[in-house]
Amino acid sequence: MSAPGVSPELRAPLSTSVKFFDWNRPQTAEAVEISTRGVFLKTTAPLAEDRLLTLRLQLTDGTRPFTVLGRVIRTVKGSLFRPGGMDVRFIDLAASDRLTIEAYVQRRTLRAA
């Protein structure tokens, strides 16, 4: 459940390297933005839509890293104005990690406003 006044669709910028596992193959991508529902990963080799992956995330505010199961819901072809990559929806996120992300998003969007 979201804090009062914080939309679950609200996204915040995030610039950090994310390790993820496609089955047993470790890979790395650059996170671009995050919400309590998912993360956009910039990569030249996005996985197919509906693909499950395990992500190891650490926010840039020094909070502890956490692991989450995700599903690729959309792939984006890169262009001059938008990086290529994939939108990953969180499907198994611990409540404490959701609260951590929510607090991060709220801080980052207030700072940017």
Helices and strands as residue ranges (DSSP letters): E 12-22, E 25-34, E 38-42, E 52-57, E 66-76, E 85-92, H 95-112
